[in-house]
């Protein structure tokens, strides 16, 4: 059983939280984790860049100059790639849907492994909550400075849910919540610092960040989701 210190936003230690070893001692296939990250980045592409070939450019078909008599290389028309406004050669073209399907269990296993690596590297910090009376960037900056947290930092907080009954079945759905508004406004002014709800975190977010600061509720939510 491993314990993590819990702090408030002033940087004062207010308790400890026990982390189950079963959540930390996790092994994953390296190729699976790599494929998951590559799929995330591939799915982020828009595939909207598009150029026209010489057959698609609307331009005059008149020859730029006579075929012979001037000692110049022969030219067919102004739609040739070497002319301004002509077609593009091997330029980007709109592609079909390149979405890569990610298996749900593999996604959870990859996130679980990457998060456990953060725990082993002592890169996870716990705070009691994100409640602030008003946006104060200085409070967050002093908190990070007091705990010597440098570099890219990700703040994770718990989401908000409600139960909706449809056709005799109760379904839990995520709803908008203004609980973290002041905290989000305080974090967004800091360089290399971002905020995210725990249910929305991805493996790339964990790889691209150095330290993770999360609420205890967010930790419980991640533990329940990843070990479900």
N, C-alpha and C positions, 0 to 999 in steps of 0.2 A: 504494500500500500504506500503510495507516494502522496505527499502533501504539498499544496501550493499556498503561498501567502496571499491574502486578500487585502486590497487597499481601498481607501476612499479617494475621491478626486483631489484631495489635498496631499496625497502621497503617504498618508499615515496608515500603518498596518493595523487592521481591525479584526483579524482572525485568520484561520487556516481552513482550507478545503481539501478533503481527501479525494485522491484520484485512484480509481481502481486499476491495478496492474494489468488486468485483462484489456483495458482500453489503451494501454501503453505498449505492451509487448505484442506488437502486430507486425507480421511479415507479409510482404506482397511481392508478386512477380514484377521485376524491374521493367520488363518489356510491356507489361500491361499498363503500368503507370505512364511510361513513355507514350504508348499509343493513345492513352486518354488525354494527355496534355496536347499532343499533336492534333488530335481530333478537335479539341476545344479551339485551338488557334485556327484550324482550317475552317471551322464553322463560323468563325468571326469575320471571315472574308465576305465582301459584298458581291464580287464578280460582276460589277456594273461598268467597269472601264471598257470602252468600245471605240474602235477606230474604223475608218472606211478604207476599203481597198480602192485601187484605181478604177475598178468596175462599178463602184458605188458613188464615186465623186461626181457631182454635177458641174461640168466645166465644158468649155468649148472644145470641139474636136479638131480645130484648125491646127495645122502644123506650125510650130514656133518659128521656123525659118525654112527656106527652100532645102530640098533634099541634097542638091549638088550646087557647086559653083562658089561656095563661100569658104571652103576648107575647114568646115566645122563638122563635128560628129552629127550623124543623122538623128533626128528626134521625131517621134511619132505624134505626140500631143502633149498638152500642158497638164494632163492628169498623171503623168509619169511621176514617180516618187521623188525625183531630183528637183522638181519644180515646187515653188511655194504654192500651197493650196492643192497639191496633188495627193494621190493616195499614199497610204502607209504600207510599208512592207513588214510583215511579221509583227504587226502591232497587236495590242491586247484586244480580245474579242469577248463579247458577252457569252458566258458559258452556261450550260445547263446546271441544274441544282447540284452543287457539290457537297451537300450536307452529309456528314459522316455520323452514322447512328452510334450512340454510346450506350452500352448495356447498363441497366440501372444498378445491378449488383457490382459490376466492375467499377462503376463511378463511385459508389459508396466505399468500396474496398480501397480505391486509390486515395480518396479524401481522408479516410480513416488512417491510412498509412502515413500520408504526408503530415497530418495533424499530430500523430504520435511522434514523428521525427522532431517536430517543433517542441514537444514536451521534453524529449530527451536532450535537446540542445538548450534547454532553459530559455526558450524564446516566447513563452506564454506567460502572460500576467493577468491577474484577476482583479476586477473592481466590483464593488457592491452593486452599483446601479449607475444610470446615466442621467439622473435627475438634476436639473439645473434651473434656477429661477429665471435666468436670462442668459443669452449667449455671452460667453467669456472665453475668448481664445487664449488669454493669458493664463487662465486656470489650467487648461490642457497643456500648454507649453511648459508651465512650471511642474506639472505632474510628470511629464516625460523627462524633463531635465533632472528632477529629483530622483528618479529611478534609473538614470543613466541609459535611457532608451534612445538610441540614435539610429538613423537610417530610415528606411521605408517601414511604416507602421500601419497596421490594419486594426481598426476597432470593430469588434463584433458585439451586437446586442440581440436580445431576444425579439422574436416577432410577436404579432398579435393575431389571435384567431377567434373564430366564432363557429358555433355548430349550427348547421342548416339541415333541416329535415326535408327530404324529398322522396316521395313514394315509399314512405315507411322506413327509409334508411337515413341515418344521421351522418352527414359529411362535414368534416372540419376544413374550413377554408381560411386563407389569410386575408386580413382586412387592414385598411389604412389606419395608422395610429399616429397621433401627434406627440406621443410620449417622449420621443427622442429628438424633437425639433430643435430645441436649444442646443443640445449636444452636437447635433449634425452641423449647425451653423458655427459652432465653436471649433470644430475639427477641420472644416473645409478650407479655412484660411491658412492652415499650416502646410508647409511644403512636404511632399512625400508622405502625406498622412491621409487616410481614407476611412470611410465608415460604411458598414454593410450589416444587413440583418443576417443572423446565423443561418437561416434556411436557404439563403441565396449564395452562400460561399461556394466557390469552385476550387478545384485542385490548382488551377493557374493562379488564383488569388493567393493561395498558400505558398506557392513556389516563388512568386514575384515579390513577396513581402519578407521583411526581416523578422520583426517582432509582432506578436499578436496580443492585443489587449481586449479581453472579453469580460462580460458580466458573468456572474455565477449562473444566472438563469439561462444565458446563451450556452454555457458549457453543458448544462443539463439537457438543453434542447438538442445540441449536437450529439451528446452521448445517447440520447433516446433514439434519434434518427439514424445514426450510423451503426448502432448495435441492435437495431430492430430485427 
